[in-house]
């Protein structure tokens, strides 16, 4: 039960993380998995890729397929809507952090 609740909570953090990095530079799944792992989110590609696809469906990310060494790699970039959502999430996260930090 506790694990399920934490997963739901962390999903929002993960999505903010994805939007942040996709706004800075185009990201791809394997790179994002490594980045999230550095921050303590240990997840599989089978968990991350559906999140990326849903964020794309929601208009937060746009995908570009690129040929890298003969293989197609999907790169994601934040859309204008994704940037607006990220800006609002940053405000809310900062406000929450100030409230709970002590």
N, C-alpha and C positions, 0 to 999 in steps of 0.2 A: 504494500500500500504506500509506504513512505517513498519508495523508489519511484513509483508511478507519479506521485505528486511532484517530486523534484524534477522529473523528466519534463512534465508539463511546464513547470516554472522556468526551467533552463531553456526550453524551446524559444521563448521570447528573447532571452539573452543571446542565444545563438543567431537568431535572425537579425538582431541589431548588429552583431559582430559581422555577419555576412554583408549587410548593407554598408557598413563602415568601410570594409576592405574593398568591396566592389565599386564604391564611390572613388576611392583613391586610385585603383588600377583594376583592369579586368582580372577576374579570378577564375580558377578552374578547380574542380572538385578535389583532386589529390592535394593540391596546395592548401585548400581551405581545411581539409582534414588535419594536415600537419599544423596549421595555424591554430586551430581549435584545440588540438592536443596540447600545445604549448600553454594554453590557458586552463587546462584541466578538464576539457571536454573530450572524453574518450569515446568516439562513436565510429561506426562502420560506414562505408560508402553506401550501404543499403539503407542507412538512416539519413545520411546527408543528401543524397541525390533527390529523394522525394521532396525534401524541404526546398531545395533549389527549384525544382519543377513547380511546386505550389507558389513560391514567391514569383516565379515568372508568370504563371497563370493569373496571379493577383495584380500584375502590372508593376511589381516592385523592381524586377530585374529584366534585362533583355539579354538574350543569348546570341552569341556569334560562334559559328562552327569554323575552326581553323585547322588546316592540315599541318600537323607537327610530326615530322619524321615518318610520313606516310600514314599516319593515323589521324582521325578526326578528334579534336579536343574541343569541348564546349567551354567557352569563356563567357562569364557573366559580368555585366556592368549594371550599376544602379540607374534606374530611370528617373525622370523628374519626379514622378509620384514617390518612388523609393527614397529620393533625397528629402522630400517633404516629410515622409514618415520617419526617416532617420532623424531629422532636425527635431521633430516633436518628441521622439523617443529619448533623445539626448536630454531635452529639457526635463522630461518626467523622471528619467534615471537620475539626473543630478539632484532634483528635488527630493527623490526618495533616499538617495545616498545621504544627503544632508540630514534628513530626518532620522535615519536608522544608524548612523555611524557611531553613535555613543551608547 
